[in-house]
Amino acid sequence: MEGGTAHQLAYGQIKDEQVASHIRNMGRFTKMTEPSKVIHVRNVGHEISENDLLQLVQPFGVVDKRVMLRAKNQALLQMHDIPSAVNALQYYTNVQPSVRGRNVYMQFSSHQELTTPDQNGQGSKDGDQDSQPNRILLVTIHHLLYPITVEVLHQVFSPHGFVEKIVTFQKAAGFQALIQYQACQSAVQARNTLQGRNIYDGCCQLDIQFSNLPELQVHFNNERSRDFTNPSLPNEQKGRPSQGALPGYGDSGGLYGMQPGGGRPVAFPQVGAIGLGPIQIGTAAAIAAAFGGGLPPGITGTNDRCTLLVSNLNLEKIDEDKLFNLFSLYGNILRIKMLKNKPDHALIQMGDGFQTELAVHFLKGAMLFGKRMDVNFSKHPHITPSTDTHDYLGSNLNRFNRNAAKNYRYCCAPTKMIHISTLPPEVTEDEIVAHVEEHGNVVGSKLFEVNEKKQALVLFDTEEQATEVLVCKHATTIGRAIIRISFSQLQSL
């Protein structure tokens, strides 16, 4: 943390008799009147790692132990002595601590001492999900934008030791896997190296804990489970459509909503050199970088709700693909579901909470097909795949699969002007206007080239007309080219 040395010089080591006077001044950050070496941290999102929290408090003294309470979005940090803990909380009384765009909140813990066996915080009888070091790891994957298979997990975890078994499943916490190593030390090394890393650039973040299971039971070798010590296991059990739900592990059936016969082939990115390079920056950091170092006005970067509820839609003209065309401007779309009991309502699940926050910020109150849309965060954490759910998880039309920072830079509210790209080289301006003019009055247009590729700007009378063109004509064809449409922030041609 910048300025760490300055903080130490400013506060220094206070004497024991000064503790009480400091506590009286700490107001809103300390509910406990009795000081403790242990600091309780709240609102610790899954994107926040142990190292992130250590950077907050290490300028004030040595951290002896730490415990991540992932299920509760909390953490416990034990300083070497009480004055160090007091120094840290005294400082953060006046300065709001923030990690990766999320505000965290500190107070003294009711525990005077953590009972972790070592300084890595690998277990606590105070409710931590991390138990004693074990050769079996419980892995939760957040911001799941691409399917994670047994093969992908084996590629990620096998560099740290011989992986004997892998089981994947779906639980309330999200997509999870149990990974059994031959040796406990391999599991410890994998956890220390991979915790908080992304499998793919900007998504599929690893949250790793030690399991308390003594041995994994694997009955089938397929895309959801594998016993690498017994390659002769069958693929599936007769009479069962999918091996997905393994006894005691969870139900993973239909995780990706594949239709019978399989989905269309999708080119997923290669697994990155995870654990060999720097930790990938989070989505909030990518947005901040795209906007010159700070989030757009009105965007907090702290939302963790990934599903939107969109209402007041025009029933006669809207459908899932049109909603995809509009909302994919602000992030990757995983699933969309039109609600049968409320036909003018739809649920939209996006890649992460930052992307839904952008969509709410820029689209709430936007006009589409003569109606003013209402866009809010849904109480549902995700959309359960079903026959009436449209799955866009592997769609090549998702705009944030690559160059995420560049796409965030173009996020804005609907404007009167659209930008059209990936045009065929032989296209004319008249052809472009003829393709879009059924949706509104074209005030002006401009055809130009960038890096020898043709692009166009088209200006309409109203933002609503431009929005209608975007939802109806994005991903349509001119000639043999599939065009891409977005809003332009230019004020004139």
Secondary structure as UniProt FT lines:
FT   TURN            2..3
FT   HELIX           4..11
FT   HELIX           16..18
FT   HELIX           19..24
FT   HELIX           27..29
FT   STRAND          38..42
FT   TURN            46..47
FT   HELIX           50..57
FT   HELIX           58..60
FT   STRAND          63..69
FT   HELIX           70..72
FT   STRAND          74..79
FT   HELIX           82..94
FT   STRAND          98..99
FT   TURN            100..101
FT   STRAND          102..103
FT   STRAND          105..108
FT   TURN            119..120
FT   TURN            125..126
FT   STRAND          136..142
FT   HELIX           150..157
FT   HELIX           158..160
FT   STRAND          163..171
FT   TURN            172..173
FT   STRAND          174..181
FT   HELIX           184..194
FT   TURN            195..196
FT   STRAND          198..200
FT   TURN            201..202
FT   STRAND          203..210
FT   STRAND          225..227
FT   TURN            228..229
FT   TURN            231..232
FT   TURN            238..239
FT   TURN            247..249
FT   TURN            253..256
FT   TURN            260..261
FT   TURN            274..276
FT   HELIX           283..290
FT   TURN            291..292
FT   TURN            297..298
FT   STRAND          307..311
FT   TURN            315..317
FT   HELIX           320..327
FT   TURN            328..329
FT   STRAND          333..338
FT   TURN            343..344
FT   STRAND          346..350
FT   HELIX           353..363
FT   TURN            364..365
FT   STRAND          367..368
FT   TURN            369..370
FT   STRAND          371..372
FT   STRAND          374..377
FT   TURN            387..388
FT   STRAND          389..391
FT   TURN            393..394
FT   TURN            396..397
FT   TURN            399..400
FT   HELIX           404..409
FT   STRAND          417..421
FT   TURN            425..426
FT   HELIX           429..436
FT   HELIX           437..439
FT   STRAND          442..450
FT   TURN            451..452
FT   STRAND          453..460
FT   HELIX           463..473
FT   TURN            474..475
FT   STRAND          477..478
FT   TURN            479..480
FT   STRAND          481..482
FT   STRAND          484..487
//
